[in-house]
């Protein structure tokens, strides 16, 4: 992985065999990012996305392996209890154009991932919402 910072924007190239969430966390910690918007595209050979069941208060994961193009990866970096936190959603299409998506849990790069991180001057923490079981934005 390599990246460069241009003002409040970070442009990153992640490489074959790297895991997107792990590489994003490395950048965020090194650059001391407390709040940012994330956008990316790329190619994957293995990933897990899921949906959240509010009734069961748990994620239902879906695992995929094969040839996939990231058609959209979007999300945020912020904090929870002052520590790094990311929340990303992704959709990806297979060789026939069938798309799947959801909350991103892991994504392994087969070719490359091109990511743009827009750093926002500020902080937004999270709290565990007991009604939904989700970690929601907390504005102080």
N, C-alpha and C positions, 0 to 999 in steps of 0.2 A: 504494500500500500504506500502510496505517496500522496501528498496534498500540499496545496499552497493557499495562503490566506491573502485575500485582496479586500482590504477594508473590513466590512462586516460579513463578507462572504468567503467561505472555504470551499475550494474545488478539490475533490479527492478522486483518485483512481485506485480502486481496489482490484486485486489480481486473483487469478485462477487459484483455487484451493483455499481462499480466505473466507471467513464467515462474516457476513455484513454487520451484524449486531456487535460482534466483538471488536471489529475495526472501527466502527462508529464510536464506541465507548472509548477506545484509545485516543481518538482525535479529541473528543469532548473533554476528557480528563487532562490531556496535554495542553489544550487551549483554554482550560478553565471555563468552559461553556456552561452557563446556568439556564439559558433559555434560547432556543433556536427552532427554526423550521427546517425540515429535511425533505429533499426530493432526490430521486435517483431512478436510473434504469440500468439494465445490464442483462447478463445471461447466467442461468443457474442450472445445476444438475441435481440439486436436492434442497428441499425447503419444507418448512412446516408453517401453515397458517391455520387460524381457527376462528371460531365464533364463540361468543360468550352467552351462556344461558343464565339470565338473571334469576330465574326460578331456582336453579340448582346452584347458583353462585360459583360457576366454574367454566373454564374454557373447554371447548370441544375441539381437539386438534385434528387436522387433516395433513397427512404426510404425502409428499410427492417426490418422485425421482424420475429423471429422464432429461429430455431436451426442452428447456423453457426459456422464454424471453420475458423479462420484467416489463410489463406494460405500464405499470404505475407503482411507485413506492413513495409514500408520503407520510409524514408524521412530525413528531416534536421531540425535542430534548428539553427537559426541565429538571426539577429536583423533587425528591420526596424525603422529608425529614432532613433537608439540606444536602442529601447525597444524590449522585447522578441517577437519572431516570429517563428512559426513552419509551415512546409509544409510537409504533409504526404499523401501518397497514400496507398490504401489497397485493397486487394482482399480477398474474403471470399466465402466459399462453403457451400451449404445447405446439408441436409441429403441424397440427391440423387447425390451429387457431382457437382451440377450446381454452377458455380462460377460467381460472379459479382464483380465489383470493380470500382475504380476511386479515385478522390480527397476526402480525409476523412474530414468530417464535425463534426461527432460525432460517438462514439462507446461505447456501454454499455456492460460491461463484465458480462457474465453468469456464468463463472467458474473461470477463471484466465487469466492473460496476462503476458507473460514472455518477458521482454524488455531489450535490450542491447543498451546503449547510449555510443558512442565513442566520447569523447571530443577532439576537435582539438584546438591546441594553435593558436589562431588568432581570427579575427572578419571579417565577411562579412555582410555588411548592405544590405538593399533593397531599391528600388525606384519604384514608380508607373510609368509604361511605358504607355504613352498616346496612342500609336498605338494599343497595344493589350489589355490594361486595366489591365494587370497583374503586380504583384509586383516582379520585377526581381532583381537578384544579382547586387550589386553595389560595384565595387572594387576601393578602394582609392589608 
